[in-house]
Each structure stands twice: as C-alpha cells, then as structure tokens.
Amino acid sequence: MFRDGLTLHGFVKAALPQSMTEILDHSLHKDLGGDDSGNTKLLLDTLTSILEVALACFAEIPQDRLSMTSIAMKLSSMKSKLLGTHYKRRYP
C-alpha cells in the first residue's frame, strides 16, 4: 500500500486532522454513526487527539517524543472530557 517512501506514520500524519475519516476503519466509522451529530464529532475529535499522541510517541528524533507523563496527562484529559460529556447527557 505504501510506496515512494510513504510510511504508516507519514500516512496518518498527512491525514490528520482534516481527513480523519479517510484513515478510520469503515466499520468503526459506521459504528460511530457516520453523521455530523455532536456525539460523532466529539468521538472523531477524540480519536484524532489519540492518533496525534501516538504520532508524537513515534517521532523519528527521540527528543521530539512525548514523555510518559505528558502522554498520561493528555490521555487522562481526553478521558475526562468524554466521561464529562457522557455524564452531562445522561444526567442533565
């Protein structure tokens, strides 16, 4: 699939954030609803953020990689945002 020096890392980096749906598995996109609802947008934004963290973990230059503390903080923030939004919707 990857030619002319393109790697999975480069493919994902080039697709984010504008073409997020192009790199998602089609069944996952379908499970998300595939529409423009607020919930779908939140989930796509979160997946984009997760992939951005993953890309930063695999930076070519080791000094450019995120520390485990930064990774944990970013993922915790995403979790809080998702759970907070979920909680507000279920319990107004």
JOGI-V293235 format. One record per residue. PHI is phi in radians with two decimals (NA if undefined). OMEGA is omega in whole degrees, 0 to 359 (none if undefined). Layout:
PHI	OMEGA
PHI	OMEGA
This chain:
NA	184
-1.68	181
-2.26	176
0.97	176
1.43	178
-1.25	178
-2.06	176
-1.04	178
-1.01	181
-1.15	180
-1.11	180
-1.18	180
-1.04	180
-1.22	184
-1.46	184
-1.52	347
-1.60	188
-1.10	186
-1.94	182
-0.92	183
-1.17	179
-1.29	182
-1.78	177
-1.32	171
-1.06	184
-1.05	179
-1.20	176
-1.17	179
-1.08	179
-1.15	179
-1.13	178
-1.27	180
1.96	176
1.02	181
-2.02	182
-1.82	180
-1.20	179
-1.05	180
-1.14	179
-1.11	180
-1.11	179
-1.06	180
-1.15	178
-1.14	177
-1.10	179
-1.17	177
-1.08	177
-1.08	179
-1.10	178
-1.10	179
-1.17	176
-1.13	176
-1.13	179
-1.05	178
-1.07	180
-1.17	178
-1.23	184
-1.91	177
-1.02	182
-1.07	181
-1.59	184
-0.93	181
-1.16	179
-1.48	181
-1.35	178
-1.25	173
-1.36	179
-1.09	178
-1.12	179
-1.12	179
-1.07	181
-1.06	180
-1.13	180
-1.12	180
-1.16	177
-1.11	178
-1.09	179
-1.11	180
-1.07	180
-1.08	180
-1.10	180
-1.14	181
-1.19	178
-1.11	179
-1.17	180
-1.08	181
-1.08	181
-1.13	180
-1.23	183
-1.40	185
-2.30	183
-1.14	none
